[in-house]
Amino acid sequence: MSSPAARLQSDTLGSRLTSRGDLTSFFMQLTAEIGADSYMLVAIVHDQDRNDARIVSSNWIFDAIELIGKRLIAGLAQGALTVAPGIRPQPLVASQAPEADGLVTGEEARLLDVLGHAEIYSLRLNVGRQRLFALFSAATAGSIDQPALMRAQLKCCYALSHIPQLIAAAAMQDPLSDRERECLFWVSEGKTTDEVAVILGVSSNTVNSYITHAIQKFAASNRAMAIATAIRSGII
């Protein structure tokens, strides 16, 4: 595809994606085009001392996500087989997974296979500063068309780069830990740091640390702005 044609396609894709529903339709179409059965768009958000996987859009069944868990999803998204655009992807094949650089255990591999993810490709998406990954999977190994998958990866980068606010909002629906949310709630109720510390049974320094993390996650400049953002988002 020529450069002008690529730019035209990116503009067209971007103009179509104006809601979470549009995003779902876009990924469902890509999933069908490449011969996959399932997709998952994952954002990795730095959460204190760990990386937390936030599922932005997916057609995985709820039970599968609950059984597999966010830790394994984050591992699949950032694993050794994950590739950047332009690099030929290699699948994680569940039946061979115990040999796949320790990405999953034998038990996890069997679980993935049973849940209909016998073959999984993990693609890194270059979308500004956001850490986004697309997982495409199929119930039968060998079903996914690799050249089509590489084209789909570029389409994702083009389309998502036009809607950074939508992606960021979806990924950050509730970025706070339980403690961070509790601290912001009590501060919003007019409690001082010392009073919150007594309520939660922690030190004042710990309360300040939780609140600081919350402020950073919301990219707020102070407590009041973080509280306002949390209230508008329905988090507290």
Backbone bond lengths (Angstrom), bond angles and torsions (degrees), N, CA, C in turn:
res aa  C-N    CA-C-N  psi(-1)  N-CA   C-N-CA  omega(-1)  CA-C   N-CA-C  phi
1 M - - - 1.467 - - 1.522 109.51 -
2 S 1.324 118.13 135.07 1.453 121.56 -179.68 1.511 110.14 -70.67
3 S 1.344 115.08 162.96 1.464 119.36 -179.27 1.529 111.81 -62.71
4 P 1.357 119.78 -46.23 1.468 119.36 177.49 1.529 112.01 -59.55
5 A 1.342 116.06 -38.87 1.460 119.33 179.53 1.523 110.47 -66.01
6 A 1.324 115.67 -38.77 1.465 119.38 179.13 1.514 110.50 -64.33
7 R 1.340 116.46 -40.77 1.467 119.30 179.45 1.522 110.75 -65.82
8 L 1.345 116.43 -39.94 1.456 120.17 178.83 1.519 110.26 -62.83
9 Q 1.348 115.88 -42.68 1.463 119.19 179.79 1.519 110.47 -63.14
10 S 1.342 117.24 -43.08 1.460 120.14 -179.00 1.520 111.12 -62.93
11 D 1.353 116.31 -40.22 1.465 119.70 178.56 1.527 110.61 -63.70
12 T 1.344 116.41 -41.73 1.459 120.76 -179.42 1.511 111.30 -65.17
13 L 1.333 115.82 -45.28 1.464 119.78 178.86 1.515 110.68 -61.32
14 G 1.347 115.77 -45.51 1.450 119.16 -177.62 1.514 112.75 -62.27
15 S 1.326 116.09 -38.12 1.464 119.61 -178.38 1.517 112.06 -69.09
16 R 1.334 117.92 -23.26 1.460 121.13 -178.43 1.530 111.79 -81.86
17 L 1.318 117.48 -23.70 1.459 120.18 -173.88 1.524 110.06 -95.14
18 T 1.308 115.31 94.63 1.464 119.61 -178.59 1.521 112.73 -120.15
19 S 1.335 117.58 -0.39 1.466 120.60 -178.51 1.521 109.86 -153.11
20 R 1.334 116.12 169.98 1.458 120.57 176.68 1.530 110.32 -62.83
21 G 1.347 116.80 -33.06 1.449 120.48 178.13 1.522 111.67 -65.04
22 D 1.339 116.60 -41.14 1.462 120.74 176.71 1.523 110.36 -61.80
23 L 1.320 116.09 -40.38 1.461 121.05 -179.63 1.526 110.67 -62.79
24 T 1.323 116.31 -42.06 1.466 120.95 177.83 1.522 110.96 -62.41
25 S 1.335 116.81 -45.53 1.460 120.82 179.44 1.520 111.30 -61.70
26 F 1.322 116.40 -41.18 1.455 121.95 179.70 1.531 110.75 -59.81
27 F 1.323 117.01 -47.49 1.463 120.25 -177.97 1.532 111.91 -72.66
28 M 1.314 117.14 -33.46 1.464 119.30 176.55 1.531 110.60 -63.68
29 Q 1.328 116.12 -38.88 1.466 120.22 178.14 1.526 110.34 -65.85
30 L 1.329 117.21 -45.34 1.459 120.37 178.30 1.523 111.35 -61.03
31 T 1.327 116.03 -41.04 1.460 121.02 -179.88 1.520 110.70 -58.45
32 A 1.324 116.66 -43.78 1.466 120.87 179.09 1.529 111.25 -67.48
33 E 1.330 116.82 -39.57 1.463 121.09 -177.50 1.518 112.73 -62.37
34 I 1.324 117.64 -34.25 1.472 119.99 -174.63 1.528 112.52 -95.60
35 G 1.341 117.33 -1.38 1.452 120.55 179.46 1.516 114.59 84.11
36 A 1.330 116.56 17.35 1.463 121.00 178.51 1.527 110.13 -89.85
37 D 1.326 115.31 167.17 1.464 121.15 176.08 1.526 111.89 -105.65
38 S 1.324 116.11 -30.11 1.469 119.81 -172.87 1.522 110.74 -138.71
39 Y 1.327 114.28 155.44 1.462 120.17 175.42 1.527 108.67 -140.24
40 M 1.326 114.64 158.99 1.455 120.27 172.63 1.523 107.90 -151.42
41 L 1.326 116.67 126.56 1.457 122.49 174.07 1.520 106.94 -98.91
42 V 1.320 116.10 119.84 1.461 121.70 -172.89 1.525 110.11 -119.48
43 A 1.317 116.73 133.67 1.457 122.29 171.58 1.522 107.40 -108.36
44 I 1.318 116.26 133.45 1.460 120.63 176.36 1.519 107.43 -100.98
45 V 1.308 115.60 117.79 1.457 121.93 -176.48 1.513 108.53 -113.40
46 H 1.337 116.40 129.74 1.461 120.02 178.03 1.513 109.10 -69.81
47 D 1.323 115.94 121.46 1.456 122.22 -176.13 1.519 108.94 -125.88
48 Q 1.340 116.22 94.54 1.449 122.91 -176.01 1.522 109.76 56.04
49 D 1.330 118.90 -112.04 1.454 121.25 -174.96 1.522 113.20 -101.32
50 R 1.325 117.62 17.62 1.456 118.71 -178.82 1.525 109.56 -145.04
51 N 1.312 114.96 166.59 1.451 120.98 175.17 1.517 108.61 -100.52
52 D 1.307 116.27 125.36 1.455 121.70 -176.39 1.522 109.70 -107.62
53 A 1.339 116.53 129.71 1.467 120.91 179.15 1.516 109.49 -85.21
54 R 1.323 116.57 125.41 1.459 122.22 175.09 1.524 108.21 -112.52
55 I 1.300 117.31 122.95 1.462 121.28 -179.64 1.521 108.49 -85.11
56 V 1.331 116.03 112.79 1.458 122.00 -177.33 1.527 110.34 -82.82
57 S 1.334 116.16 -42.21 1.457 121.24 179.59 1.523 108.11 -155.66
58 S 1.330 116.96 143.26 1.465 119.75 -177.11 1.525 110.14 -167.65
59 N 1.337 115.87 152.20 1.456 119.68 170.59 1.534 111.35 -114.91
60 W 1.343 116.37 14.81 1.456 119.99 172.71 1.527 107.92 -64.74
61 I 1.323 116.57 146.43 1.458 118.74 176.74 1.527 108.84 -70.76
62 F 1.327 115.12 150.13 1.464 120.70 -175.22 1.531 111.45 -57.98
63 D 1.331 116.79 -43.20 1.465 120.01 -178.29 1.522 111.91 -61.11
64 A 1.340 116.96 -35.45 1.461 120.24 179.76 1.528 110.74 -65.05
65 I 1.328 115.73 -42.83 1.462 119.82 179.05 1.521 110.53 -64.24
66 E 1.329 116.61 -41.83 1.461 120.24 -179.62 1.527 111.40 -65.93
67 L 1.325 117.22 -40.86 1.457 121.10 -178.76 1.528 111.85 -69.84
68 I 1.321 116.12 -41.51 1.460 119.84 -177.79 1.524 111.05 -74.45
69 G 1.310 117.19 -42.65 1.460 121.41 176.49 1.520 113.52 88.13
70 K 1.332 114.71 153.43 1.458 120.92 -177.62 1.526 112.49 -66.67
71 R 1.322 117.61 -30.22 1.469 119.71 -179.13 1.524 110.41 -63.03
72 L 1.336 116.26 -46.26 1.458 119.79 -179.94 1.523 111.09 -68.31
73 I 1.325 117.05 -37.65 1.465 120.20 177.60 1.529 110.50 -61.38
74 A 1.332 116.51 -43.89 1.466 120.22 177.60 1.522 110.62 -62.79
75 G 1.330 116.96 -38.47 1.455 120.81 178.60 1.513 112.59 -65.66
76 L 1.329 116.70 -40.75 1.463 120.50 177.69 1.530 110.80 -65.10
77 A 1.340 116.09 -40.52 1.461 120.45 -177.97 1.526 112.05 -65.49
78 Q 1.323 116.73 -35.40 1.462 120.41 -174.38 1.520 113.10 -110.54
79 G 1.327 116.51 18.03 1.450 121.00 -175.19 1.518 114.52 -74.62
80 A 1.327 115.14 177.75 1.465 121.87 -176.69 1.518 112.60 -65.65
81 L 1.333 117.68 -21.44 1.465 120.47 -178.50 1.524 112.64 -90.63
82 T 1.316 117.48 -3.28 1.466 121.04 179.40 1.527 109.78 -71.47
83 V 1.326 116.74 133.83 1.465 120.21 -176.28 1.520 111.86 -124.25
84 A 1.328 114.87 151.94 1.462 122.29 174.83 1.527 109.11 -82.73
85 P 1.332 118.02 164.79 1.467 120.64 178.05 1.527 111.84 -56.03
86 G 1.333 115.73 139.67 1.461 120.90 178.46 1.510 114.59 93.04
87 I 1.324 117.90 -10.45 1.462 121.95 179.50 1.523 108.82 -103.38
88 R 1.318 116.25 132.68 1.461 119.90 -177.67 1.529 109.60 -64.35
89 P 1.325 117.51 122.48 1.463 120.20 -176.26 1.523 112.69 -78.37
90 Q 1.320 115.08 153.21 1.457 122.05 174.66 1.531 108.05 -121.01
91 P 1.318 117.57 137.39 1.465 118.98 -176.22 1.520 113.53 -83.91
92 L 1.308 114.25 154.94 1.450 120.80 164.53 1.532 105.05 -90.23
93 V 1.320 116.53 113.74 1.469 121.40 179.84 1.522 107.36 -100.15
94 A 1.319 116.01 119.47 1.462 120.61 -172.20 1.527 112.59 -56.34
95 S 1.325 117.08 -38.50 1.460 119.70 -177.92 1.520 112.53 -68.25
96 Q 1.340 116.60 -18.32 1.457 121.52 179.28 1.522 111.97 -112.09
97 A 1.330 116.41 4.10 1.462 121.49 -170.75 1.523 114.90 -57.95
98 P 1.327 120.83 -37.35 1.465 117.95 179.02 1.523 113.53 -58.22
99 E 1.350 116.79 -17.77 1.455 120.60 178.72 1.527 111.90 -97.84
100 A 1.325 117.37 -0.99 1.470 121.10 -171.03 1.523 112.10 -92.29
101 D 1.318 115.73 66.28 1.467 121.77 173.35 1.523 113.55 55.15
102 G 1.314 117.13 28.76 1.456 119.91 176.53 1.510 114.65 67.46
103 L 1.331 119.09 21.99 1.461 121.24 -179.28 1.520 111.32 -63.67
104 V 1.316 115.94 -40.32 1.465 120.59 179.58 1.523 108.83 -138.86
105 T 1.315 115.76 157.43 1.455 120.33 175.36 1.525 109.18 -82.42
106 G 1.317 116.15 169.19 1.457 119.76 177.87 1.510 112.09 -59.97
107 E 1.326 116.81 -39.58 1.467 120.68 179.35 1.518 110.95 -65.78
108 E 1.347 116.85 -42.01 1.466 120.37 178.33 1.528 110.90 -65.09
109 A 1.330 116.46 -38.04 1.467 120.48 178.92 1.519 110.98 -63.50
110 R 1.316 116.77 -43.15 1.467 120.29 178.74 1.519 110.70 -64.01
111 L 1.328 115.77 -38.76 1.465 120.07 179.21 1.530 110.57 -64.29
112 L 1.330 117.28 -44.32 1.457 121.04 178.24 1.526 110.75 -59.22
113 D 1.332 115.79 -43.49 1.463 120.67 -179.12 1.524 111.14 -62.43
114 V 1.332 116.23 -46.53 1.462 121.32 -179.01 1.527 111.00 -62.80
115 L 1.324 116.60 -34.53 1.464 121.18 -177.23 1.531 113.24 -83.11
116 G 1.333 116.95 3.22 1.454 119.93 175.76 1.516 115.17 93.70
117 H 1.344 117.34 22.44 1.462 121.42 179.78 1.525 109.07 -123.87
118 A 1.331 115.23 60.59 1.469 120.85 -177.64 1.522 111.21 -67.82
119 E 1.319 116.52 -26.91 1.463 122.77 -178.26 1.523 108.26 -135.83
120 I 1.334 117.03 126.37 1.466 121.09 -178.13 1.526 109.61 -131.36
121 Y 1.312 115.59 130.62 1.464 122.09 172.34 1.523 108.45 -109.23
122 S 1.317 116.22 137.92 1.458 121.27 177.95 1.525 109.26 -118.28
123 L 1.333 115.68 124.16 1.460 121.66 -175.07 1.521 110.47 -121.35
124 R 1.312 116.62 129.71 1.464 119.25 173.71 1.513 108.99 -83.89
125 L 1.331 116.60 136.76 1.456 121.91 -178.16 1.521 109.41 -110.85
126 N 1.314 116.56 126.35 1.459 121.24 178.66 1.523 109.39 -87.25
127 V 1.320 115.23 98.60 1.470 121.24 -177.73 1.523 107.85 -134.15
128 G 1.332 116.32 86.40 1.454 119.92 -179.42 1.517 111.65 57.58
129 R 1.317 115.92 -136.07 1.458 121.01 -178.94 1.519 112.88 -93.31
130 Q 1.317 116.43 -1.45 1.465 119.53 -177.88 1.520 110.76 -76.81
131 R 1.307 115.74 140.67 1.460 121.64 179.44 1.526 107.77 -95.17
132 L 1.321 115.24 94.11 1.454 121.46 -175.59 1.527 110.91 -116.26
133 F 1.320 115.14 144.39 1.457 121.53 179.64 1.525 108.85 -139.34
134 A 1.334 115.74 144.64 1.461 120.93 175.65 1.520 108.60 -115.09
135 L 1.317 116.32 127.41 1.454 122.17 174.58 1.526 107.96 -106.93
136 F 1.326 116.86 123.44 1.457 121.60 174.38 1.527 108.05 -116.87
137 S 1.320 116.71 133.73 1.462 119.24 -176.02 1.522 110.99 -138.10
138 A 1.332 114.32 162.03 1.463 121.59 179.04 1.517 108.97 -139.57
139 A 1.323 115.29 151.57 1.462 120.51 -179.12 1.524 111.59 -74.15
140 T 1.332 116.75 -20.44 1.464 121.79 179.76 1.515 109.23 -122.66
141 A 1.311 117.51 124.90 1.461 121.52 179.50 1.525 110.21 -61.17
142 G 1.336 116.24 138.78 1.450 121.85 179.78 1.512 114.43 91.77
143 S 1.322 117.23 0.45 1.467 120.87 -176.94 1.523 113.38 -78.04
144 I 1.314 117.52 -27.30 1.460 121.14 -172.58 1.524 110.75 -86.37
145 D 1.322 115.60 131.48 1.461 123.86 -179.47 1.532 108.68 -80.31
146 Q 1.331 117.80 111.45 1.462 121.06 -175.59 1.530 113.98 -63.26
147 P 1.340 120.37 -47.42 1.472 118.93 177.32 1.533 112.52 -59.44
148 A 1.325 116.78 -39.51 1.466 120.18 177.53 1.522 110.33 -66.48
149 L 1.326 116.24 -34.78 1.464 120.69 178.61 1.526 110.82 -64.83
150 M 1.323 116.74 -40.55 1.466 120.06 178.86 1.525 110.84 -64.85
151 R 1.324 116.90 -37.91 1.476 119.62 176.00 1.523 110.64 -67.45
152 A 1.327 116.31 -38.36 1.464 120.39 179.31 1.523 110.78 -63.86
153 Q 1.326 117.00 -35.95 1.461 120.59 178.58 1.523 110.82 -62.17
154 L 1.330 117.27 -42.52 1.461 120.60 177.73 1.523 111.26 -66.17
155 K 1.337 116.70 -39.73 1.465 120.24 176.85 1.532 110.76 -59.24
156 C 1.316 116.24 -41.62 1.469 120.68 179.28 1.524 110.56 -61.16
157 C 1.331 116.02 -46.53 1.465 119.65 -179.43 1.521 110.91 -61.41
158 Y 1.338 116.76 -44.41 1.459 120.77 179.41 1.531 111.15 -60.72
159 A 1.333 115.08 -50.71 1.464 120.02 -173.46 1.525 111.91 -67.66
160 L 1.322 116.63 -46.50 1.464 119.73 -175.03 1.522 112.45 -71.04
161 S 1.334 116.83 -25.53 1.463 119.32 178.76 1.526 111.55 -66.40
162 H 1.344 117.36 -17.36 1.465 121.49 178.79 1.530 112.57 -88.09
163 I 1.322 117.10 -10.11 1.474 119.13 -176.12 1.531 110.93 -132.06
164 P 1.335 118.34 50.49 1.470 119.84 -177.30 1.527 112.92 -60.67
165 Q 1.349 116.85 -34.53 1.467 118.93 -178.48 1.526 111.27 -67.56
166 L 1.337 116.09 -40.40 1.465 119.93 179.21 1.518 110.63 -63.67
167 I 1.329 117.13 -43.86 1.462 121.18 179.97 1.522 110.50 -65.61
168 A 1.316 116.68 -45.16 1.462 120.42 -179.49 1.519 111.16 -62.13
169 A 1.326 116.94 -42.09 1.465 120.47 -179.72 1.523 110.74 -65.01
170 A 1.343 116.50 -40.23 1.462 120.09 179.76 1.517 111.22 -67.25
171 A 1.325 116.47 -39.46 1.469 120.60 -178.43 1.518 111.76 -72.47
172 M 1.334 116.35 -28.32 1.469 119.84 -174.70 1.521 112.18 -106.77
173 Q 1.317 118.18 29.27 1.458 120.62 -179.17 1.525 111.47 -54.91
174 D 1.307 117.34 -43.50 1.462 120.92 175.32 1.521 108.05 -145.85
175 P 1.327 116.98 82.42 1.457 120.35 -175.35 1.527 113.96 -79.77
176 L 1.326 118.05 -6.43 1.459 120.51 -171.48 1.522 112.87 -88.04
177 S 1.323 114.38 147.16 1.455 119.44 170.57 1.530 107.86 -75.70
178 D 1.327 117.11 168.40 1.471 120.18 179.97 1.520 111.21 -58.98
179 R 1.325 117.41 -43.10 1.468 121.00 -179.07 1.526 111.84 -66.46
180 E 1.334 116.48 -40.85 1.468 119.84 178.66 1.524 110.40 -62.97
181 R 1.319 115.88 -40.52 1.464 120.55 179.35 1.528 110.47 -65.50
182 E 1.331 116.79 -42.79 1.464 120.70 179.16 1.523 111.17 -61.87
183 C 1.329 116.12 -43.70 1.466 119.24 -179.12 1.520 111.43 -63.00
184 L 1.336 116.38 -45.31 1.463 119.07 178.87 1.522 111.27 -63.00
185 F 1.338 116.34 -39.09 1.460 119.67 -179.47 1.525 110.65 -60.69
186 W 1.338 116.47 -48.61 1.467 118.80 -176.43 1.525 111.73 -68.23
187 V 1.343 116.82 -34.88 1.465 119.34 175.94 1.527 109.64 -65.84
188 S 1.340 116.88 -38.06 1.464 119.92 177.83 1.521 111.53 -65.05
189 E 1.340 116.10 -23.37 1.465 121.10 177.99 1.523 111.98 -85.18
190 G 1.325 116.88 2.83 1.457 121.20 176.39 1.514 115.08 94.33
191 K 1.329 117.64 8.30 1.459 120.49 -179.55 1.525 110.44 -78.22
192 T 1.325 116.40 146.33 1.462 120.86 175.18 1.525 109.39 -81.20
193 T 1.319 115.72 168.84 1.467 120.56 178.46 1.521 110.74 -57.62
194 D 1.322 116.48 -44.46 1.475 120.17 -179.38 1.528 111.11 -64.18
195 E 1.316 116.97 -38.41 1.465 119.84 179.63 1.532 110.94 -68.12
196 V 1.330 116.83 -39.88 1.466 119.95 176.85 1.520 110.38 -63.24
197 A 1.328 116.39 -38.94 1.463 120.55 179.18 1.525 111.00 -60.68
198 V 1.330 116.88 -41.35 1.471 121.03 178.69 1.534 110.00 -66.50
199 I 1.322 116.83 -43.71 1.473 121.18 -178.61 1.531 110.87 -60.62
200 L 1.329 116.36 -42.70 1.466 120.67 -175.01 1.524 113.56 -91.86
201 G 1.327 115.83 -9.77 1.465 119.12 178.36 1.517 113.28 73.02
202 V 1.335 116.09 34.12 1.465 120.85 177.95 1.523 108.35 -128.95
203 S 1.338 116.54 177.18 1.455 120.06 179.75 1.531 110.69 -80.85
204 S 1.325 114.95 161.79 1.468 119.84 177.16 1.521 111.06 -63.32
205 N 1.340 116.41 -36.76 1.464 119.81 178.18 1.527 111.25 -62.49
206 T 1.324 115.77 -37.56 1.462 119.93 179.04 1.523 110.40 -65.91
207 V 1.322 116.83 -41.93 1.467 120.77 177.62 1.520 110.00 -60.65
208 N 1.325 116.48 -46.03 1.469 119.63 179.27 1.526 111.28 -61.11
209 S 1.333 116.15 -37.13 1.459 120.37 179.00 1.526 111.05 -64.48
210 Y 1.332 116.85 -44.71 1.468 120.71 178.42 1.530 111.02 -61.22
211 I 1.309 115.88 -43.36 1.459 119.82 -178.57 1.522 110.76 -66.99
212 T 1.331 116.74 -39.22 1.467 120.85 177.60 1.523 110.76 -61.16
213 H 1.348 116.30 -42.26 1.468 120.04 177.89 1.530 110.27 -62.08
214 A 1.321 116.96 -41.18 1.460 120.79 -179.91 1.532 110.74 -63.88
215 I 1.326 116.53 -42.50 1.460 120.94 178.47 1.528 110.50 -60.38
216 Q 1.343 116.06 -43.29 1.467 120.43 -179.51 1.523 111.31 -65.13
217 K 1.331 117.54 -40.87 1.458 120.70 -178.11 1.524 112.16 -65.29
218 F 1.327 116.15 -32.94 1.459 119.96 179.21 1.528 112.20 -88.76
219 A 1.352 116.20 0.52 1.466 120.97 -176.16 1.523 110.03 53.98
220 A 1.324 115.51 36.81 1.467 121.36 -179.55 1.528 109.51 -90.98
221 S 1.318 115.79 161.29 1.471 119.89 -179.39 1.519 112.41 -94.69
222 N 1.345 117.21 -15.61 1.461 119.80 -179.98 1.529 110.07 -161.03
223 R 1.321 115.51 179.71 1.470 120.82 -178.34 1.524 111.86 -62.18
224 A 1.308 115.28 -43.37 1.465 119.34 -176.06 1.531 110.99 -60.73
225 M 1.328 116.34 -41.88 1.461 119.87 179.71 1.527 110.82 -67.80
226 A 1.334 116.86 -39.27 1.461 120.30 178.79 1.529 110.60 -64.33
227 I 1.321 116.43 -41.10 1.462 120.64 178.37 1.523 110.86 -64.33
228 A 1.337 116.06 -43.41 1.465 120.50 179.24 1.522 111.01 -61.40
229 T 1.317 117.37 -41.97 1.459 122.18 179.37 1.527 110.29 -64.24
230 A 1.337 116.38 -43.87 1.458 121.12 -179.52 1.527 111.70 -64.08
231 I 1.320 116.89 -37.80 1.462 121.45 179.66 1.528 109.99 -69.35
232 R 1.351 116.72 -44.73 1.467 120.15 178.92 1.518 112.05 -61.65
233 S 1.338 115.98 -33.27 1.456 121.29 -178.25 1.519 112.58 -84.21
234 G 1.332 116.77 -5.08 1.450 120.37 -178.62 1.516 114.21 75.17
235 I 1.327 116.95 18.84 1.462 121.22 -177.72 1.514 111.44 -81.64
236 I 1.330 116.47 -33.05 1.474 120.18 174.45 1.535 108.58 -128.55
